[in-house]
């Protein structure tokens, strides 16, 4: 795994941990952050803003599917795809 991808995952993990009211030490890269209640709809809006500000990635309506945002792994992969296009 590239160093950039590791750094991105670490930044995403720290963001999620810092913006949840649940026990953040339970969050792993494959944790389903919405299904397991770490984020709700307001958390999703804030996550979109963080991704845009931190990584310069703007989400389109077609991007707003669960598979893109269900975990730190999924979010990191989504960002990578957007940056590659």
C-alpha positions in Angstrom: 0.0 0.0 0.0 1.4 3.4 -0.9 2.4 5.9 1.7 -0.1 8.4 0.4 -3.0 5.9 0.8 -1.8 5.1 4.3 -1.7 8.8 5.2 -5.1 9.4 3.7 -6.6 6.5 5.7 -5.0 7.9 8.9 -6.4 11.3 8.3 -9.9 9.9 7.6 -9.7 7.7 10.7 -8.7 10.6 12.9 -11.5 12.7 11.4 -14.1 10.0 12.1 -12.8 9.4 15.6 -12.9 13.1 16.3 -16.4 13.6 15.1 -18.3 10.7 16.6 -19.9 10.4 20.0 -19.4 6.6 20.1 -16.4 4.8 21.5 -13.9 5.8 18.8 -11.3 3.1 19.6 -13.7 0.6 18.0 -13.3 2.1 14.6 -11.2 0.1 12.1 -10.6 0.7 8.4 -13.4 -1.7 7.5 -15.9 -0.6 10.2 -19.3 0.2 8.6 -19.4 3.7 10.1 -23.1 4.5 9.3 -24.6 1.1 9.9 -22.8 0.9 13.2 -23.9 4.3 14.3 -20.6 6.2 14.3 -22.1 8.8 11.9 -25.6 9.9 11.0 -26.9 12.1 8.2 -25.4 15.3 9.7 -22.1 13.5 10.1 -22.3 12.6 6.4 -22.8 16.2 5.4 -19.8 17.2 7.6 -17.8 14.3 6.1 -18.5 15.6 2.6 -17.2 19.0 3.6 -14.1 17.5 5.2 -13.3 15.5 2.0 -13.7 18.5 -0.2 -11.6 20.8 2.0 -8.9 18.2 2.8 -8.5 16.3 -0.4 -10.0 18.7 -3.0 -12.7 16.1 -4.0 -16.1 17.3 -4.9 -18.9 14.7 -4.8 -21.5 14.6 -7.5 -25.0 13.2 -7.1 -24.0 10.0 -8.8 -21.3 9.5 -6.1 -23.7 9.5 -3.3 -24.1 5.7 -2.9 -23.5 3.7 0.3 -20.6 1.7 -1.2 -18.5 4.9 -1.5 -18.8 6.0 2.1 -19.5 2.9 4.2 -16.0 2.6 5.7 -12.7 4.3 5.9 -11.4 1.8 3.2 -14.4 2.7 1.0 -13.9 6.5 1.4 -10.2 6.3 0.7 -10.8 4.3 -2.4 -13.5 6.8 -3.5 -11.1 9.7 -3.0 -8.4 7.8 -5.0 -10.8 7.2 -7.9 -11.9 10.9 -7.9 -8.3 12.1 -7.8 -7.3 9.7 -10.7 -10.0 11.1 -13.0 
